[in-house]
Amino acid sequence: QVTLVESGGGLVQAGGSLRLSCAASGIIFRTNAMAWYRQAPGKEREWVATISSGGFAYYADFVKDRVTISRDNVKNTVYLQMNSLKPEDTAVYYCSALDHWGQGTQVTVSS
């Protein structure tokens, strides 16, 4: 059974930073790509970033240069470091792997 558990969300002022974590179990973590998505109120879920099993990172244009995705294959955890946060980054952030999803972690950026 694949389980993904996100953490690290919270309330931050514009310009601030947060680091999200996603702990995975039930998969061979090191061989799978991991991704982050987000869903703002009233909007569709959108892709944010992906890290391949080999550590290559890909980003949506709207977060490029502000976020860094990374992974720890010992801890089976993927991270999303977010800097220079904007109010429009407010959303529930989800971790995804192999078509499985975590429960999400809320990020709220105040102006």
Rosetta blueprint (number, residue, H / E / L):
1 Q L
2 V L
3 T E
4 L E
5 V E
6 E E
7 S E
8 G L
9 G L
10 G E
11 L E
12 V E
13 Q E
14 A L
15 G L
16 G L
17 S L
18 L E
19 R E
20 L E
21 S E
22 C E
23 A E
24 A E
25 S E
26 G L
27 I L
28 I L
29 F H
30 R H
31 T H
32 N L
33 A L
34 M E
35 A E
36 W E
37 Y E
38 R E
39 Q E
40 A L
41 P L
42 G L
43 K L
44 E L
45 R L
46 E E
47 W E
48 V E
49 A E
50 T E
51 I E
52 S L
53 S L
54 G L
55 G L
56 F L
57 A E
58 Y E
59 Y E
60 A L
61 D L
62 F L
63 V L
64 K L
65 D L
66 R L
67 V E
68 T E
69 I E
70 S E
71 R E
72 D E
73 N L
74 V L
75 K L
76 N L
77 T E
78 V E
79 Y E
80 L E
81 Q E
82 M E
83 N L
84 S L
85 L L
86 K L
87 P H
88 E H
89 D H
90 T L
91 A E
92 V E
93 Y E
94 Y E
95 C E
96 S E
97 A E
98 L L
99 D L
100 H E
101 W E
102 G L
103 Q L
104 G L
105 T E
106 Q E
107 V E
108 T E
109 V E
110 S E
111 S L
